[in-house]
């Protein structure tokens, strides 16, 4: 290229490669350049809206010969055929549901996966619409992990992971689907047909990391079946071996209720007697917890959380609730509103309130109304990367990464916000949760290939 760039955006239009952004000292003359494979030459493309540009481009795609460049709060559209630019101020419908992880353009149709649905953007009506069909895909894609997409010879290739039923419980399955798209009713509907669907790879997953006071417990080893437990004493900064579990487990779920650690799942050959066990730090002993609904359980648990003294376990199509104080179990049948708003990556319980970050908004689960609600008082986080959460002494600690403006684009910035929560309107049906950012700052820098995997806070 004619200038050095770090993490620019590249798009192909009419056989030419247009590269934009990534220049620290950019101006109207050098923000974009184009490569012609026939002449093997680079040329600059004049951008008259340089003052609206950013070093880093949040997202870009080519639709109907136009290149859309999305920044943090506005966007630019370039039409190479006419050498013409358009500036779009503020967020529009395209921005609002454009996921940060992946999108794809197939035959001039922008596709994405959000809210557990495959969607496409109707440029005429300027709204996101659900893709129809795909019945055979839904049972496999019932997952809130990211879905990655690519143009596979004019068809949509989608890849995602799913831990449920992974072989030997040591591996996470990577699925791939090839989907053919068909326009109907004058391009007012897009129908998808799954041409191919299969497991293409396996990868390891992470271990549960519960915390108890000033200690952080690591259950198991690297996703392999194990009964070992290690404890990090955050006060003395030392590791020590804790009593082993009574049976080996691989990737179980761990939750703390009333000072005890409840570990469930992770057993290939499980029954009502060994699906769950509990550790008492005072007596240093493990005991099994009888689960009368073992036939409804799964070796792998999709998600779990302790809310109001109850442990909620979510599987693929149903769930279980355990109340340790009463030693009582309840079955959650079918898909509930809690499932639909519960993100795959991170959630957190603060003062008996389940919180998550989804679609660029902090949300909380209203147990009375049984629905997810937006947390009020917080401006939209300057991030579309996954947000990881932890209970920080009764406050919400949120971590996320942001590459925009990182030094030389060789480092990824890790941000942290400490948010206090306030309940308003009492016990009414109109109860609200308000968040106040008490602290916000850059806490670390890592290589651009790194990412935040888990956040745990201990009391010291």
LUMNU-243005 format. One record per residue (C-alpha): x, y, z. Coordinates in steps of 0.2 Angstrom, whole numbers, plus 5000, padded with zeros to 4 digits. Example, Ala and Ser with C-alpha at 12.3 -4.5 7.8 and 13.67 -1.06 7.14 Angstrom:
! residues 2
+------+------+------+
:    u :    v :    w :
+------+------+------+
: 5062 : 4978 : 5039 :
: 5068 : 4995 : 5036 :
+------+------+------+
//
This chain:
! residues 460
+------+------+------+
:    u :    v :    w :
+------+------+------+
: 5000 : 5000 : 5000 :
: 5005 : 5018 : 4998 :
: 5004 : 5021 : 5017 :
: 5006 : 5010 : 5032 :
: 4990 : 5004 : 5040 :
: 4985 : 4994 : 5056 :
: 4969 : 4984 : 5055 :
: 4960 : 4993 : 5041 :
: 4944 : 4988 : 5033 :
: 4945 : 4980 : 5015 :
: 4931 : 4977 : 5003 :
: 4930 : 4972 : 4985 :
: 4920 : 4981 : 4972 :
: 4921 : 4977 : 4953 :
: 4937 : 4967 : 4955 :
: 4946 : 4981 : 4965 :
: 4951 : 4981 : 4983 :
: 4946 : 4996 : 4993 :
: 4956 : 4998 : 5009 :
: 4951 : 5012 : 5022 :
: 4956 : 5017 : 5039 :
: 4971 : 5011 : 5050 :
: 4981 : 5027 : 5047 :
: 4985 : 5037 : 5063 :
: 4989 : 5053 : 5054 :
: 4975 : 5053 : 5041 :
: 4967 : 5066 : 5030 :
: 4956 : 5067 : 5015 :
: 4969 : 5061 : 5003 :
: 4975 : 5046 : 5012 :
: 4961 : 5039 : 5022 :
: 4957 : 5027 : 5008 :
: 4966 : 5019 : 4994 :
: 4962 : 5006 : 4980 :
: 4971 : 4991 : 4973 :
: 4969 : 4986 : 4955 :
: 4975 : 4968 : 4952 :
: 4975 : 4970 : 4933 :
: 4988 : 4984 : 4934 :
: 4995 : 4979 : 4951 :
: 4995 : 4997 : 4957 :
: 4988 : 5007 : 4972 :
: 4980 : 5024 : 4971 :
: 4973 : 5035 : 4984 :
: 4954 : 5039 : 4984 :
: 4949 : 5056 : 4990 :
: 4937 : 5057 : 5004 :
: 4929 : 5074 : 5007 :
: 4922 : 5069 : 5024 :
: 4939 : 5066 : 5032 :
: 4933 : 5075 : 5048 :
: 4919 : 5062 : 5050 :
: 4931 : 5048 : 5048 :
: 4940 : 5038 : 5062 :
: 4957 : 5029 : 5062 :
: 4947 : 5013 : 5065 :
: 4932 : 5008 : 5056 :
: 4919 : 4998 : 5067 :
: 4912 : 4988 : 5052 :
: 4911 : 4989 : 5033 :
: 4902 : 4979 : 5020 :
: 4898 : 4981 : 5001 :
: 4879 : 4981 : 4996 :
: 4874 : 4984 : 4978 :
: 4891 : 4992 : 4974 :
: 4891 : 5004 : 4988 :
: 4904 : 5002 : 5003 :
: 4896 : 5006 : 5020 :
: 4909 : 5011 : 5033 :
: 4902 : 5011 : 5051 :
: 4910 : 5022 : 5065 :
: 4905 : 5024 : 5083 :
: 4890 : 5036 : 5080 :
: 4889 : 5039 : 5062 :
: 4894 : 5031 : 5045 :
: 4900 : 5035 : 5027 :
: 4894 : 5027 : 5011 :
: 4905 : 5027 : 4996 :
: 4900 : 5023 : 4978 :
: 4915 : 5019 : 4968 :
: 4906 : 5019 : 4951 :
: 4901 : 5037 : 4953 :
: 4916 : 5042 : 4965 :
: 4903 : 5049 : 4977 :
: 4902 : 5049 : 4996 :
: 4887 : 5051 : 5007 :
: 4888 : 5055 : 5026 :
: 4875 : 5047 : 5038 :
: 4874 : 5055 : 5055 :
: 4868 : 5046 : 5070 :
: 4863 : 5028 : 5072 :
: 4850 : 5020 : 5060 :
: 4841 : 5004 : 5059 :
: 4856 : 4996 : 5050 :
: 4867 : 5000 : 5065 :
: 4854 : 4995 : 5078 :
: 4855 : 4976 : 5075 :
: 4871 : 4974 : 5066 :
: 4881 : 4962 : 5077 :
: 4899 : 4965 : 5082 :
: 4905 : 4948 : 5078 :
: 4900 : 4943 : 5061 :
: 4889 : 4948 : 5046 :
: 4889 : 4943 : 5028 :
: 4883 : 4950 : 5011 :
: 4875 : 4936 : 4999 :
: 4869 : 4943 : 4982 :
: 4868 : 4960 : 4989 :
: 4858 : 4955 : 5004 :
: 4866 : 4959 : 5021 :
: 4864 : 4945 : 5033 :
: 4867 : 4943 : 5052 :
: 4862 : 4932 : 5067 :
: 4854 : 4941 : 5082 :
: 4842 : 4936 : 5095 :
: 4844 : 4918 : 5090 :
: 4837 : 4922 : 5073 :
: 4845 : 4923 : 5055 :
: 4841 : 4941 : 5049 :
: 4843 : 4951 : 5033 :
: 4842 : 4970 : 5030 :
: 4829 : 4976 : 5018 :
: 4837 : 4991 : 5010 :
: 4820 : 4998 : 5003 :
: 4811 : 4998 : 5020 :
: 4827 : 5001 : 5030 :
: 4823 : 4988 : 5043 :
: 4830 : 4971 : 5048 :
: 4819 : 4956 : 5044 :
: 4819 : 4938 : 5049 :
: 4824 : 4925 : 5037 :
: 4811 : 4912 : 5033 :
: 4813 : 4893 : 5032 :
: 4828 : 4886 : 5040 :
: 4817 : 4874 : 5051 :
: 4831 : 4860 : 5051 :
: 4844 : 4873 : 5057 :
: 4834 : 4879 : 5073 :
: 4837 : 4863 : 5084 :
: 4856 : 4864 : 5081 :
: 4857 : 4883 : 5082 :
: 4848 : 4885 : 5099 :
: 4864 : 4893 : 5106 :
: 4869 : 4910 : 5111 :
: 4887 : 4909 : 5106 :
: 4893 : 4920 : 5092 :
: 4888 : 4914 : 5074 :
: 4902 : 4918 : 5061 :
: 4897 : 4920 : 5042 :
: 4905 : 4920 : 5025 :
: 4900 : 4920 : 5007 :
: 4903 : 4902 : 5001 :
: 4901 : 4903 : 4982 :
: 4885 : 4913 : 4983 :
: 4878 : 4904 : 4998 :
: 4879 : 4908 : 5016 :
: 4891 : 4898 : 5027 :
: 4888 : 4899 : 5045 :
: 4899 : 4893 : 5059 :
: 4895 : 4892 : 5078 :
: 4900 : 4881 : 5093 :
: 4889 : 4871 : 5105 :
: 4895 : 4863 : 5121 :
: 4879 : 4852 : 5123 :
: 4883 : 4834 : 5122 :
: 4901 : 4837 : 5116 :
: 4911 : 4821 : 5114 :
: 4918 : 4815 : 5131 :
: 4914 : 4832 : 5138 :
: 4931 : 4837 : 5134 :
: 4928 : 4846 : 5118 :
: 4916 : 4859 : 5111 :
: 4908 : 4856 : 5094 :
: 4910 : 4868 : 5080 :
: 4896 : 4867 : 5068 :
: 4895 : 4873 : 5050 :
: 4879 : 4875 : 5039 :
: 4879 : 4880 : 5021 :
: 4863 : 4890 : 5017 :
: 4855 : 4894 : 5000 :
: 4845 : 4910 : 4999 :
: 4830 : 4914 : 4989 :
: 4821 : 4930 : 4986 :
: 4802 : 4930 : 4985 :
: 4788 : 4942 : 4984 :
: 4798 : 4955 : 4975 :
: 4812 : 4954 : 4987 :
: 4801 : 4957 : 5002 :
: 4805 : 4940 : 5009 :
: 4821 : 4930 : 5010 :
: 4820 : 4911 : 5012 :
: 4834 : 4900 : 5018 :
: 4837 : 4882 : 5013 :
: 4850 : 4872 : 5022 :
: 4860 : 4863 : 5009 :
: 4873 : 4855 : 5021 :
: 4875 : 4854 : 5040 :
: 4888 : 4845 : 5050 :
: 4901 : 4846 : 5064 :
: 4918 : 4852 : 5056 :
: 4930 : 4853 : 5071 :
: 4931 : 4852 : 5090 :
: 4940 : 4864 : 5103 :
: 4942 : 4864 : 5122 :
: 4932 : 4875 : 5133 :
: 4935 : 4884 : 5150 :
: 4933 : 4878 : 5168 :
: 4920 : 4885 : 5180 :
: 4929 : 4898 : 5192 :
: 4918 : 4902 : 5207 :
: 4924 : 4914 : 5221 :
: 4921 : 4913 : 5240 :
: 4926 : 4928 : 5250 :
: 4945 : 4931 : 5247 :
: 4947 : 4914 : 5238 :
: 4944 : 4909 : 5220 :
: 4941 : 4891 : 5217 :
: 4946 : 4882 : 5200 :
: 4936 : 4866 : 5197 :
: 4944 : 4853 : 5186 :
: 4958 : 4855 : 5174 :
: 4958 : 4861 : 5156 :
: 4941 : 4854 : 5152 :
: 4946 : 4836 : 5155 :
: 4937 : 4824 : 5167 :
: 4945 : 4828 : 5184 :
: 4940 : 4829 : 5203 :
: 4954 : 4841 : 5207 :
: 4950 : 4858 : 5215 :
: 4963 : 4872 : 5217 :
: 4961 : 4888 : 5227 :
: 4969 : 4905 : 5224 :
: 4971 : 4914 : 5241 :
: 4969 : 4932 : 5235 :
: 4975 : 4939 : 5252 :
: 4991 : 4930 : 5253 :
: 4993 : 4928 : 5234 :
: 4996 : 4909 : 5235 :
: 4989 : 4893 : 5227 :
: 4984 : 4878 : 5238 :
: 4976 : 4861 : 5235 :
: 4958 : 4859 : 5241 :
: 4949 : 4843 : 5244 :
: 4944 : 4834 : 5228 :
: 4927 : 4831 : 5222 :
: 4919 : 4814 : 5225 :
: 4918 : 4811 : 5206 :
: 4927 : 4817 : 5191 :
: 4919 : 4830 : 5181 :
: 4923 : 4839 : 5165 :
: 4916 : 4857 : 5163 :
: 4903 : 4857 : 5176 :
: 4894 : 4873 : 5183 :
: 4898 : 4880 : 5200 :
: 4888 : 4892 : 5210 :
: 4889 : 4899 : 5228 :
: 4874 : 4899 : 5240 :
: 4875 : 4903 : 5258 :
: 4894 : 4900 : 5259 :
: 4894 : 4883 : 5250 :
: 4899 : 4878 : 5233 :
: 4887 : 4868 : 5222 :
: 4894 : 4859 : 5207 :
: 4883 : 4851 : 5194 :
: 4885 : 4842 : 5178 :
: 4901 : 4837 : 5169 :
: 4897 : 4818 : 5171 :
: 4895 : 4807 : 5156 :
: 4887 : 4793 : 5166 :
: 4877 : 4802 : 5178 :
: 4862 : 4798 : 5189 :
: 4851 : 4806 : 5202 :
: 4864 : 4803 : 5215 :
: 4880 : 4810 : 5207 :
: 4874 : 4824 : 5195 :
: 4877 : 4837 : 5209 :
: 4888 : 4838 : 5224 :
: 4891 : 4852 : 5237 :
: 4907 : 4858 : 5246 :
: 4907 : 4866 : 5263 :
: 4923 : 4876 : 5266 :
: 4920 : 4876 : 5285 :
: 4921 : 4857 : 5286 :
: 4932 : 4854 : 5270 :
: 4920 : 4841 : 5264 :
: 4910 : 4836 : 5249 :
: 4893 : 4828 : 5249 :
: 4882 : 4823 : 5235 :
: 4865 : 4831 : 5232 :
: 4851 : 4820 : 5227 :
: 4842 : 4826 : 5211 :
: 4826 : 4818 : 5207 :
: 4825 : 4825 : 5190 :
: 4840 : 4816 : 5183 :
: 4831 : 4811 : 5167 :
: 4829 : 4829 : 5163 :
: 4847 : 4834 : 5166 :
: 4861 : 4835 : 5154 :
: 4879 : 4831 : 5156 :
: 4883 : 4849 : 5150 :
: 4874 : 4864 : 5157 :
: 4871 : 4879 : 5145 :
: 4871 : 4892 : 5159 :
: 4868 : 4893 : 5177 :
: 4866 : 4907 : 5190 :
: 4862 : 4909 : 5209 :
: 4847 : 4921 : 5211 :
: 4838 : 4924 : 5227 :
: 4845 : 4908 : 5235 :
: 4840 : 4898 : 5220 :
: 4851 : 4890 : 5207 :
: 4844 : 4891 : 5190 :
: 4851 : 4878 : 5177 :
: 4848 : 4880 : 5159 :
: 4849 : 4866 : 5146 :
: 4844 : 4866 : 5128 :
: 4825 : 4866 : 5129 :
: 4821 : 4866 : 5147 :
: 4829 : 4870 : 5164 :
: 4830 : 4865 : 5183 :
: 4829 : 4876 : 5198 :
: 4836 : 4870 : 5215 :
: 4833 : 4878 : 5232 :
: 4846 : 4873 : 5244 :
: 4838 : 4880 : 5259 :
: 4822 : 4869 : 5256 :
: 4832 : 4855 : 5247 :
: 4818 : 4856 : 5233 :
: 4819 : 4855 : 5214 :
: 4808 : 4863 : 5201 :
: 4807 : 4860 : 5182 :
: 4807 : 4873 : 5169 :
: 4798 : 4867 : 5154 :
: 4800 : 4874 : 5137 :
: 4809 : 4890 : 5132 :
: 4806 : 4904 : 5143 :
: 4810 : 4923 : 5142 :
: 4825 : 4921 : 5154 :
: 4833 : 4909 : 5140 :
: 4829 : 4921 : 5126 :
: 4839 : 4936 : 5134 :
: 4853 : 4926 : 5143 :
: 4869 : 4929 : 5133 :
: 4881 : 4915 : 5130 :
: 4896 : 4925 : 5135 :
: 4893 : 4933 : 5152 :
: 4881 : 4937 : 5165 :
: 4881 : 4942 : 5183 :
: 4870 : 4943 : 5199 :
: 4871 : 4958 : 5209 :
: 4860 : 4959 : 5225 :
: 4849 : 4946 : 5218 :
: 4847 : 4954 : 5201 :
: 4853 : 4945 : 5186 :
: 4861 : 4956 : 5174 :
: 4868 : 4954 : 5156 :
: 4874 : 4965 : 5141 :
: 4866 : 4962 : 5125 :
: 4863 : 4972 : 5109 :
: 4873 : 4986 : 5116 :
: 4862 : 4988 : 5131 :
: 4864 : 4983 : 5150 :
: 4849 : 4973 : 5154 :
: 4842 : 4965 : 5170 :
: 4829 : 4951 : 5173 :
: 4813 : 4955 : 5181 :
: 4808 : 4939 : 5190 :
: 4790 : 4945 : 5194 :
: 4786 : 4950 : 5176 :
: 4798 : 4936 : 5169 :
: 4806 : 4947 : 5156 :
: 4822 : 4956 : 5152 :
: 4822 : 4975 : 5154 :
: 4834 : 4988 : 5150 :
: 4844 : 4996 : 5164 :
: 4841 : 5014 : 5165 :
: 4854 : 5029 : 5168 :
: 4868 : 5021 : 5157 :
: 4874 : 5028 : 5141 :
: 4877 : 5016 : 5127 :
: 4894 : 5008 : 5131 :
: 4908 : 5013 : 5118 :
: 4910 : 4995 : 5113 :
: 4902 : 4981 : 5103 :
: 4914 : 4968 : 5109 :
: 4908 : 4955 : 5122 :
: 4906 : 4962 : 5139 :
: 4911 : 4952 : 5154 :
: 4904 : 4955 : 5171 :
: 4908 : 4951 : 5189 :
: 4901 : 4955 : 5207 :
: 4913 : 4968 : 5214 :
: 4908 : 4970 : 5232 :
: 4889 : 4972 : 5228 :
: 4893 : 4983 : 5212 :
: 4894 : 4978 : 5194 :
: 4911 : 4977 : 5186 :
: 4911 : 4976 : 5167 :
: 4926 : 4973 : 5156 :
: 4927 : 4975 : 5137 :
: 4940 : 4978 : 5124 :
: 4941 : 4992 : 5111 :
: 4954 : 4993 : 5097 :
: 4949 : 5011 : 5092 :
: 4964 : 5022 : 5094 :
: 4975 : 5009 : 5102 :
: 4993 : 5014 : 5100 :
: 4999 : 5008 : 5083 :
: 4985 : 4996 : 5082 :
: 4997 : 4983 : 5089 :
: 4988 : 4983 : 5106 :
: 4970 : 4980 : 5112 :
: 4964 : 4991 : 5126 :
: 4954 : 4983 : 5140 :
: 4942 : 4994 : 5149 :
: 4933 : 4992 : 5165 :
: 4918 : 5001 : 5173 :
: 4911 : 5000 : 5190 :
: 4893 : 5002 : 5191 :
: 4882 : 5004 : 5206 :
: 4864 : 4998 : 5205 :
: 4848 : 5006 : 5212 :
: 4831 : 4999 : 5213 :
: 4816 : 5011 : 5211 :
: 4797 : 5010 : 5211 :
: 4798 : 4997 : 5225 :
: 4789 : 4981 : 5223 :
: 4778 : 4988 : 5209 :
: 4776 : 4980 : 5192 :
: 4785 : 4995 : 5186 :
: 4800 : 4992 : 5196 :
: 4816 : 4999 : 5188 :
: 4835 : 4996 : 5190 :
: 4846 : 5012 : 5188 :
: 4864 : 5011 : 5185 :
: 4877 : 5024 : 5190 :
: 4895 : 5023 : 5183 :
: 4906 : 5026 : 5198 :
: 4923 : 5023 : 5189 :
: 4928 : 5020 : 5171 :
: 4946 : 5018 : 5165 :
: 4958 : 5009 : 5154 :
: 4965 : 4995 : 5165 :
: 4977 : 4985 : 5153 :
: 4983 : 4983 : 5136 :
: 4986 : 4967 : 5127 :
: 4991 : 4961 : 5110 :
: 4977 : 4963 : 5097 :
: 4975 : 4944 : 5095 :
: 4971 : 4943 : 5114 :
: 4953 : 4943 : 5121 :
: 4945 : 4943 : 5139 :
: 4939 : 4926 : 5143 :
: 4933 : 4927 : 5161 :
: 4931 : 4940 : 5175 :
: 4931 : 4935 : 5193 :
: 4931 : 4947 : 5208 :
: 4937 : 4942 : 5226 :
: 4935 : 4951 : 5242 :
: 4952 : 4955 : 5251 :
+------+------+------+
//
